[in-house]
Amino acid sequence: MTDTDFRVALLAGAAAGTSVDVSLFPLDTIKTRLQSHAGFWKSGGFRGIYSGLLSVTIGSAPTAAVFFCTYETTKNFASSVGLSKSFPIVHMAGASFGEVTCCLIRVPVEVIKQRAQVFTNTSSYSVLRNTLQSEILWSREQGKPVDPWQSSVCGAVAGSIASGITTPLDVAKTRIMLAEKNSALASGSIPHAIKIIFLEKGVKGLFAGIIPRVIWISIGGAIFLGVYEKVKLICNKHFTEKGYL
């Protein structure tokens, strides 16, 4: 990697992912229980609000690290073939590839985490994809790269909008992950899951948990991008001083 060293992206991404997942875990639990078939109270209410924390703690660092390493590598590759890193399409491609790659880790972690959150008796960060356009514009306006706090603001604004719009997809994902083996929902069909949820609970059911989801992703987006940029600056400075870069 050129502008952002692989080691820097790895460390900054791991720090960002862990910070978000651990600090906002209770909100994620509430959101998951609101979206479950049994409903919030039958799924545990406010009891065991940290159920499943171990799995997400173990999975958050490598997931975010893989995401940002793929994201930065894609941007650097685009730059090497003559494309400007400021092009929104370059950022979008990097974020998309990053999401696909990190899902190899995220999906198993999510399944374990959500089942622990709901069955109490027993994350992207897509935000970044929606943040890139506003961040790029801010950078151009001030004539220099955005600061960590500016990345946080972009993450929060983009996260609140994106999370509200995509709530039905998140509800469907939650129901699929919580479905019993060999059931119709367990097949993994998003359209089928949305249809079932709509027939059961109408439009309201498709937007279950929207408030904690918007709060969680808004704050999470701010922490995720802010921590990433801050740790990246610290690592770049340290590695440069030591002669590693």
N, C-alpha and C positions, 0 to 999 in steps of 0.2 A: 504494500500500500504506500502511497506517496504523501498526500497532505495529512491524512490521518493514519498513523501507523496501526498495524493490526493489533499490537499489544495495547495501545491506547484505547481503541474501540472495544476491545475485549474487557478491559478493566472498567471503563466508563459505563459500558452497557450493563455489566454485572451489577455495578453499584446502583445504577438507575432502576433496574428491574426489581432488585431486592428492596430498595427504599419504598417503592410504590406498593408492592404486594404485601409487605409486612405492615406498613403504617395504615393502610386502608382496608385491611382484611375484614374487620367487622362489618363495614358497609357492603362488601362483596357478599358476605354471608347473608345479610338481610335481603339483598337483591335476589340471591339464589333461592331463598326460602319463599319469597313472594311469588316467584315464577314457578315453583314446583306444583305438581298436580294436587298434592294434599293441601296446599295453602300454607300461609305463614305460620300460624299457631300450631297446627298439627305437625309441621316440619321442625318444630323446636322453639319457635318464637325467638325470644332473646336469650334462651339458654344455650350454653356451649357455643358462644359467639365466635370462639377461636378454633372450633373443630375443623381439622383439615389444614391448620397452619403449617405443620411440619412438611407436608407434601409440597405446598406452594413455596415455602422457604428454600427447599432443596432444588426445586425446578425453576424458580424465578431468575436466579443469576445466570445459569447457562442459556436459558431461553432468550433473555434480553441481550446477552453477549453475542449469541449467534445472529440475532436480528441485526444488531448494529454492525457487526463484522461484515455480514452480507450486504447491508445497506451501503457502507463506506466503500467496499470492494467494487460494487456496481457503479457507484459514482466515479471512482478512479478509473475504472475500465472505460467508461463513457468518455472521460477526459482524454484518455490515451488514444482514442480513435477520432478525436477532433470535436467532440460535443462539449458544450459548456456545462459546467456543473450547476449553473444557475437556471438551466432550463427546467421548468416544472416537470416535464415528462421524464427527465433523468431521475429526479427525486422520487417520482411516483413509481418508476420501474424498480428503483432500489428498495423502496418500502415494500412493494409487492413481492419481490424476490425474498426479502427478509422475512416477511410474514409466512410465506410458503415454507421456507427452510426451518424457521423456529417452531412451526406447528408440529414438526416431528417430535419435539420435546413437550410442547405446550399441551397438546391434546390429551396424552396419557395423564399428565399432571392435573389437568382440568377435570377429567373424569373422576379421579380419586378425590380431589379437593371438593367438588360439588356434592358427591355422594356423602362425604364426611360432614359437609355443612348441613345437608338436609336430613340424612338419616342419623340423627344425633344419638340414637340408641346404638348406632354402629360406630388469558393476560393469559409495537400493537408499540396491542399498541398500534392498532389501526389508527390511533389518534395521530400518529406522526404523518400518515398519508394525507390526512385532511389539514394538517398544520402547515405543510410545506409551502403551499401557495402564499399564505399570509406572511410566513416568515421570510420568504424570498422578497416579497414586496417591501417589507420593513427594512430589510438589508439594503435594498436598492435606494430607498428613500433617504436613509441616513449616510449612505456612502461607505459603509463598512459592515463586516459580519455582525450578526446579532449577538448581544450579550446573553449570558445564562438567564438573567431575569426576564429578558424579552422572549426567549424561547419558552419560558414558563408561562408567560401570558398567552402566547400563541397556542401552546398546548392546552391551556384551560379553555380558551374560547372555542377552538376547533373541537375539543373533546366534548363540550356541552352540546354542541350542534349535532355532531356525528352520533353521539350516544343516544340522543332522543330519537333521531330518525331510524336508527338500526335496532331499536329495542325489540321489535317483533322477531327479528332474526336471532337475537340473543335469547329470547324466551323459547324459541323453537330449539335452539342449541341446548339449552338447559334441560328441556323436557326429554330430548333425545339421549342426553348423557345420563339422565336419571331413570330412563326406561328399563323395564325388566328385559332380560335376555329373551330373544325370539319373539318379542312383542312387535306390533306393527310400527310403533315409534322407533324401536331399536334399529330399524333398517337404515336410519340415517337420512331419510328423505326430508329436506327442509319444507318443500311445498306441502307434503302430506302432514307434517307436524303442525304447520300453520293452519291448515284446514281443520284439523282435530281441535286445536286450541280455540279457533273461532267458533266452531260448532258448540263447544263446551261452555265458553265464557264470553263469546262475542269480542268486539273490538277492545273492550276493557281488559280482557284476558291477554291480548296480544301486547299490551303495554304495561303488563304487570311489572312492578319493580322499577318503573321509569325514573322515579325521583331519586332513590339511592344510586341507581345506575348513572344518572347524569352527574350527581355530586361526586361519585366515586371516580368516574372517568375524567371529569373536569379537574379535580384536585390531582388525580393520578397523572394526567397529561402534563400538568404544571411541574410536578415533582420529577416525572420521568425525563422530560426534555431538559429541565433546569439542572438536575443532578448530572445528567449525561454531559452537557456542555461544560459544566463547572469542573467535573472530574477530568474531562478531556483536556481542558486548559492546564490543570495542575500536572497531569501526566506528561503532556507535551513539554512543559517548562522543565520538569524534573529530568525527563529523558534527554532533553537538549543539553542541559547543564552537565549531565553525566557523560555526554557524548554518544548516547545510544541511538540518537536520530541524526 
